[in-house]
C-alpha cells in the first residue's frame, strides 16, 4: 500500500473538531478551555481547544481503528516498521512494554549495563533475571560506551536460556556501535533484540546519520520523538518488526503501562513530527549539518577545551560534546553558559553536551557575544583534580546478587558510605541526567563504587537519590 506522507490525519481531525465550536458535556474539566485560571489562560488557550477525549471521530489509542490508526500506519511506513505505536508516557512506557512482552516470569535477559533506569524498572516489573554485559571504555570519547560482540557471545554461552537482549543505541551523546553484528548473532540463536533508541528518531533522514536500529534488524525499537524531532515532551514511538515478538503482546502491555485517557495534543504532535521528518528536503538537512559544524567551530575558538569530532556513520553530528579543561567540573562550565541564558542538555564530570536541533541555528550574534564572556571567566573556575583511575570496575558479565523476588522478602537499612561497602544495594544510585545507574539495585557495593560517587558529588553531579551524600539503603 502506498502512503501519502504529506497527510496528518490525527492533527487534521483535532483541528476540524476544534473549529466546529463543540459544546462540551464531557471530560476534561476545562471544557475546551472555557474553565481555566486567567493567569494561565493566555498561555494554554490554543492548546486546550485540542485537549479532548475519545469522542466520535477522534478514535481511541488503545483500540485504534480511525485517525489514530492511520497516523500510526503513516509512522510505520516512514520508519519501515511492521507496526508503530504512539506513546504518551515517553520512551519509559515503551521500554517497560517491550521488556514485559518479551519476558516470561523468571526468564533471563541480557542487558547492557549502562542502560536507562526505565530498562531496569522493566526488568523488575517483569520478574526477569537480568544478566548484565559491561560496556567497553572508549578512549576516543573518554566514556564507557557499549558492550562488544565478544562480551555478548560470552554471556550467551554462560547463560544459554537468554530470551532477549536489551541494548541502548545510540548513547546519550549520539555514539553508536556495531549493532548489526549483535543482532545477527542473536537471531541465529532465536533471541529477540530490544533497542532503546531514544536519541535516534532522526537517523533515517540522511546518510549523515548512523543507520537506525530498525534498519539494522532489531525486533522492537523505542524512540523518543520529543528528544530530536519537533514533538511535545513525553511523545515517543514504539516500532515492531519481528518474527519473535508478538505485536498483540506489546499492545496488551502498552494499554497496561499507559493512561486510559491519553493526551491528544501529545498524540497529534507525533503525527506532526512524523510529517516534519518525512517531508524534510535534502537541502535543509545539508544546512542543518553545516550549522552544527559551525557550532563546533565557535566552541573550539576557546582553546582551553576540546570539541569531540563526530565520526561519519558512528556519531550523530547533531550532538556536540565539549570536554572541559583538565581538573574543571562539567557542572561549573555548564553554569557559565546558563548564566548567559544558554542551556546545554547535560553535563558530566568532564563533558558538556549541546544538542543541535533539526533546523539551522539562528542566534549566532548572541551566542558569539556570550562565548567572549565565558572565555574570560574560565580561568576563575576551581580545579577539582582529575578522576584519573577512578572508574567503575565492572565485570564483563554480571548477575545480581539476589533476584527481584528475593528482594521483596528482605529487610532494608540505611547505611553510611563508611559501612555500605560489601553490602547489597536496595536502591539504584542514579546520576541524572542521563539516568544511568552507577550502582544497581541488587548489586554488591564496592569501594570503587563509593570512590566514584564521592568524586562525582564533589564535582556537583546531581543524583536522583535522597541522602546520597550520606549513604545508601541496603538489604540486610
C-alpha atoms as one frame of an Amber mdcrd trajectory, in Angstrom:
protein
   0.000   0.000   0.000   1.311   3.454  -0.912   1.130   6.059   1.854   0.913
   9.815   1.410   3.387  11.285   3.894   2.034  14.792   3.367  -1.057  13.842
   5.385  -1.600  14.478   9.113  -4.853  12.620   9.811  -4.942  12.939  13.598
  -3.920  16.590  13.699  -6.457  17.440  10.979  -9.244  15.652  12.857  -8.470
  17.628  16.016  -8.234  20.908  14.105 -11.578  20.300  12.394 -13.218  19.274
  15.664 -11.973  22.383  17.438 -13.074  24.564  14.538 -16.658  23.286  14.817
 -17.020  25.099  18.185 -18.291  21.996  20.052 -20.260  22.191  23.295 -18.664
  20.020  25.982 -20.685  17.860  28.364 -17.716  15.506  28.760 -14.260  15.440
  30.310 -11.750  17.121  30.587 -12.963  19.656  33.102 -11.603  22.756  31.388
 -14.427  22.390  28.809 -12.415  23.201  25.677 -10.550  25.914  27.596 -13.633
  27.782  28.870 -12.873  26.981  32.529  -9.258  27.825  33.304  -7.311  30.174
  35.614  -6.983  33.578  33.965  -3.304  33.769  34.898  -2.548  30.842  32.603
  -5.272  31.088  30.006  -3.272  33.162  27.551  -0.522  30.545  27.523  -2.703
  27.429  27.308  -5.780  28.601  25.397  -4.892  27.371  21.907  -3.735  24.003
  23.242  -6.835  23.476  25.407  -9.044  23.519  22.306  -7.319  20.315  21.202
  -7.144  18.682  24.626 -10.115  16.369  24.195 -11.102  12.788  24.909 -12.144
   9.724  22.878 -15.113  11.346  21.131 -16.805  10.157  17.947 -14.407  10.568
  15.041 -11.314  11.011  17.203 -10.507   7.302  17.708  -9.060   5.531  20.775
  -5.317   4.950  21.226  -5.853   1.571  22.879  -8.241   0.281  20.184  -7.216
   2.410  17.228  -9.304   1.990  14.080  -9.685   5.548  12.754  -7.487   8.644
  12.626  -5.019   7.403  15.263  -4.653   4.118  13.398  -3.995   5.983  10.134
  -1.430   8.245  11.827   0.359   5.220  13.298   0.394   3.462   9.911   1.987
   6.534   8.325   4.692   6.422  11.008   5.262   2.698  10.437   5.635   3.382
   6.710   8.169   6.163   7.262  10.309   4.121   9.661   9.897   0.819   7.737
   8.255  -0.939  10.697   5.575  -3.610  10.607   3.657  -1.704  13.291   4.154
   1.575  15.140   2.512   2.616  18.397   2.189   6.186  19.651   3.477   6.583
  23.221   2.280   9.313  25.592   4.343   8.168  28.570   7.722   8.816  26.988
  10.162   6.109  25.956   9.813   4.832  29.520   6.384   3.360  28.677   7.794
   1.747  25.541  10.801   0.299  27.327   8.591  -1.212  30.015   6.179  -2.703
  27.488   8.819  -4.232  25.226  10.523  -5.967  28.154   7.236  -7.302  29.540
   6.192  -8.527  26.085   9.479 -10.369  25.584   9.685 -11.868  29.068   8.097
 -14.718  30.861   8.261 -14.697  34.651  11.748 -15.607  35.810  13.215 -15.610
  32.299  16.728 -14.371  31.621  17.550 -11.280  29.589  20.930  -9.957  28.545
  21.085  -6.254  29.373  23.600  -3.540  28.578  24.970  -2.457  31.967  24.739
   1.274  31.239  21.034   1.247  30.365  18.491   3.876  31.331  16.731   3.314
  34.649  13.440   2.589  32.825  15.021  -0.587  31.419  15.921  -1.709  34.933
  12.424  -0.918  36.166  11.010  -3.062  33.364  13.212  -5.982  34.380  11.991
  -5.729  37.965   8.337  -5.442  36.969   8.672  -8.484  34.726  10.393 -10.598
  37.368  13.226 -11.056  34.887  16.615 -12.431  35.869  18.983  -9.921  34.241
  22.471 -10.779  33.060  24.422  -7.550  32.607  27.104  -7.060  29.972  29.598
  -4.299  30.695  30.313  -1.559  28.164  33.804  -1.097  26.790  35.678   2.092
  27.681  36.025   4.161  24.509  39.190   6.252  24.766  38.184   8.203  21.648
  35.380   9.871  23.588  36.557   9.180  27.176  33.345   7.389  28.168  32.020
   3.908  28.739  30.125   3.201  25.574  28.677  -0.177  24.519  29.318  -3.902
  25.039  31.360  -5.770  22.451  30.117  -8.712  20.406  32.750 -10.812  22.201
  31.217  -9.997  25.597  27.696 -10.702  24.319  28.773 -14.102  22.962  30.489
 -14.916  26.256  27.317 -14.042  28.188  25.052 -16.122  25.952  27.460 -19.052
  26.255  27.316 -18.802  30.071  23.525 -18.302  30.063  22.063 -20.278  27.115
  18.431 -19.670  28.177  18.615 -15.934  27.379  15.323 -14.921  25.691  16.170
 -11.325  24.708  18.999  -8.799  24.538  18.297  -5.202  25.610  20.619  -2.537
  24.195  20.909   1.251  24.050  21.687   2.730  20.623  22.869   5.448  20.341
  24.117   6.556  23.749  23.039   9.909  25.181  25.912  11.588  23.323  24.827
  10.176  19.965  27.505   7.498  19.559  26.578   4.160  18.003  28.328   0.786
  17.730  28.351  -2.373  15.594  24.751  -3.245  16.431  24.083  -5.385  13.359
  26.748  -7.906  14.403  24.959  -8.417  17.720  21.512  -8.590  16.079  22.662
 -11.174  13.541  24.239 -13.298  16.279  21.127 -13.036  18.461  18.745 -14.005
  15.672  20.842 -17.069  14.887  20.026 -18.134  18.465  16.356 -17.097  18.154
  16.963 -14.314  20.694  14.982 -11.087  20.327  16.836  -7.755  20.300  15.116
  -4.835  22.032  16.617  -1.396  21.481  16.209   1.817  23.433  16.846   4.263
  20.569  15.595   7.290  22.464  18.028   9.630  20.720  17.810   8.219  17.176
  14.379   9.161  15.812  16.048  11.181  13.028  18.585   8.561  11.903  16.560
   7.556   8.852  16.705  11.121   7.471  20.037  11.048   5.688  23.401   9.397
   5.094  24.844  11.970   7.512  23.400   9.939  10.392  24.117   6.393  11.575
  21.725   3.665  10.451  18.717   3.205  12.714  18.313   0.076  14.823  15.177
  -0.811  12.860  17.142  -0.757   9.593  19.738  -3.000  11.215  17.139  -5.652
  12.095  16.135  -5.037  15.729  12.835  -6.620  16.812  11.489  -3.668  18.817
  12.798  -0.112  18.748  11.645   2.691  21.060  12.330   6.294  20.023  11.781
   9.493  21.999  10.284  11.688  19.294  10.481  14.679  21.607  14.254  14.455
  22.026  15.273  15.221  18.435  12.037  15.692  16.434   9.544  18.561  16.955
   7.145  16.681  19.245   5.865  17.562  22.701   7.706  16.218  25.728   6.665
  12.626  26.606   5.810  11.875  22.959   7.518   8.723  21.663   7.254   5.893
  19.131   7.469   2.134  19.566   8.220   0.211  16.358   7.938  -3.558  15.849
   9.481  -5.604  13.050   9.879  -9.091  14.446   9.318 -12.787  13.882   9.918
 -13.432  17.592   7.810 -10.866  19.486   4.015 -10.861  19.073   2.501  -7.453
  18.242  -0.585  -8.156  20.355   1.554  -8.853  23.413   3.147  -5.426  23.027
  -0.267  -3.773  22.575  -1.523  -5.511  25.730   1.299  -4.204  27.898   1.138
  -0.720  26.391  -2.503  -0.331  27.435  -1.435  -1.512  30.884   1.508   0.909
  31.121  -0.157   3.992  29.645  -3.079   6.153  30.705  -6.575   5.162  29.630
  -7.023   8.893  28.922  -4.058   9.630  26.644  -3.264  13.218  25.701  -4.495
  14.190  22.246  -2.061  17.140  21.985   0.789  14.687  22.592  -0.511  12.212
  20.005  -1.147  14.935  17.440   2.397  16.222  17.954   3.646  12.747  16.993
   1.576  12.949  13.813   3.127  16.353  13.049   6.661  15.292  13.978   6.419
  12.313  11.612   5.180  14.692   8.889   8.111  17.035   9.558  10.667  14.232
   9.243   9.017  12.720   6.166   8.926  15.983   4.248  12.301  17.440   5.154
  14.175  18.309   1.929  17.780  17.143   1.467  18.848  20.774   1.108  17.594
  21.542   4.631  19.461  18.543   6.072  22.667  19.892   4.470  22.047  23.282
   6.071  21.462  21.685   9.472  24.721  19.719   9.309  26.625  22.852   8.273
  25.050  24.734  11.166  26.102  22.025  13.663  29.646  22.171  12.292  29.633
  25.955  12.707  28.590  25.497  16.334  31.622  23.242  16.877  33.875  25.845
  15.274  32.568  28.613  17.523  33.021  26.483  20.633  36.506  25.400  19.542
  37.729  29.002  19.384  38.155  28.728  23.143  41.324  26.604  23.092  41.295
  25.515  26.751  38.713  22.869  25.916  38.324  20.214  23.262  35.356  19.610
  20.970  34.882  15.963  20.043  34.686  15.497  16.273  31.910  13.119  15.124
  32.877  10.020  13.148  30.834   9.534   9.979  28.350   6.682  10.376  29.147
   6.245  14.079  28.264   9.556  15.738  25.196  11.728  15.466  26.574  15.026
  14.074  23.852  16.975  15.899  25.300  16.051  19.275  28.092  18.500  20.139
  30.307  17.414  23.043  32.696  19.759  24.811  35.445  18.354  27.034  36.151
  20.728  29.894  39.691  21.779  30.851  41.531  19.225  32.972  40.509  19.489
  36.614  37.476  21.658  35.911  33.941  20.442  36.502  31.424  19.972  33.704
  28.885  21.457  36.068  30.923  24.632  36.554  31.349  25.099  32.794  27.639
  24.442  32.165  26.765  27.082  34.765  28.840  29.644  32.843  26.704  29.008
  29.778  23.485  29.119  31.779  24.491  32.488  33.227  24.462  33.729  29.614
  20.997  32.218  29.032  22.418  29.307  27.017  21.267  25.918  28.321  23.172
  22.726  27.429  21.409  19.356  27.536  23.581  17.856  30.272  26.994  17.765
  31.865  29.125  15.007  33.337  32.192  15.413  35.496  34.295  16.320  32.424
  31.959  16.868  29.454  29.118  19.189  28.455  26.610  18.126  25.790  24.862
  20.521  23.400  22.069  19.223  21.149  21.607  20.970  17.803  18.018  20.924
  16.562  16.572  19.843  13.229  16.795  23.350  11.795  19.736  25.722  11.232
  20.767  27.656  14.346  19.820  31.360  14.180  21.036  33.193  17.292  24.715
  33.477  16.281  25.245  37.056  17.402  24.028  36.364  20.930  25.999  33.117
  21.057  29.283  34.731  19.974  28.898  37.549  22.490  28.226  35.017  25.234
  31.295  32.999  24.234  33.530  36.029  24.716  32.234  36.470  28.255  32.531
  32.770  29.069  36.116  32.631  27.758  37.136  35.367  30.158  35.608  33.562
  33.135  37.168  30.123  32.623  40.390  30.996  34.441  38.419  31.648  37.627
  36.875  28.154  37.783  38.026  25.933  40.670  40.257  22.949  39.925  38.755
  19.764  41.376  41.577  17.483  40.327  41.215  14.651  37.866  39.211  11.441
  38.089  42.281   9.543  36.853  41.868   5.872  37.630  38.604   6.453  39.484
  36.316   4.492  37.176  33.702   1.842  37.853  35.407  -1.553  37.705  32.797
  -3.761  36.053  32.861  -7.482  35.359  32.278  -8.222  31.648  29.303 -10.443
  32.539  27.474  -9.934  35.816  24.291 -11.109  37.527  22.623  -9.536  40.550
  23.467 -10.939  43.977  19.804 -11.740  44.688  16.728 -11.966  42.444  13.947
  -9.385  42.370  11.648 -11.940  44.036  14.157 -12.422  46.871  14.457  -8.657
  47.298  10.774  -8.429  48.218  11.382 -10.630  51.262  14.493  -8.863  52.577
  14.571  -6.118  55.189  16.330  -2.827  54.447  18.500  -0.411  56.343  20.125
   2.905  55.525  23.919   2.680  55.854  26.528   5.405  55.672  29.105   5.070
  52.904  31.629   4.099  55.590  29.548   0.992  56.381  27.995   0.267  52.963
  30.909  -1.483  51.264  30.277  -5.213  50.838  26.509  -4.905  51.359  23.826
  -5.391  48.683  22.188  -2.201  47.445  18.423  -1.955  47.985  18.236   1.043
  45.661  19.964   2.106  42.489  22.218   5.155  42.616  21.367   7.260  39.574
  23.099  10.445  38.392  20.566  12.426  36.334  20.834  13.254  33.567  21.478
  10.843  31.894  19.630   8.485  34.288  22.062   5.560  34.059  22.671   3.874
  37.440  26.183   3.679  38.880  25.014   1.081  41.405  22.218  -1.326  40.536
  19.543  -2.427  42.967  20.651  -5.929  43.962  24.334  -5.288  43.245  27.063
  -5.673  45.870  28.609  -2.308  46.746  32.362  -1.983  46.271  34.909   0.522
  47.483  35.329   1.544  43.852  31.609   2.442  43.640  31.909   4.636  46.717
  35.073   6.343  45.482  33.448   7.287  42.154  30.235   8.512  43.791  32.146
  10.718  46.232  34.176  12.161  43.373  31.033  12.935  41.352  29.400  14.550
  44.381  32.452  16.752  44.746  32.073  17.724  41.069  28.472  18.791  41.690
  26.768  15.892  39.897  23.019  15.615  40.543  21.707  12.275  41.824  18.102
  11.034  41.878  18.575   9.712  45.396  17.760  11.317  48.700  20.625  11.361
  51.205  23.129  10.109  48.615  25.734  12.367  50.212  25.444  10.353  53.441
  24.907   6.794  52.225  22.570   4.249  50.665  19.714   1.871  51.590  20.929
  -1.760  51.730  19.364  -5.161  52.153  20.100  -6.846  55.477
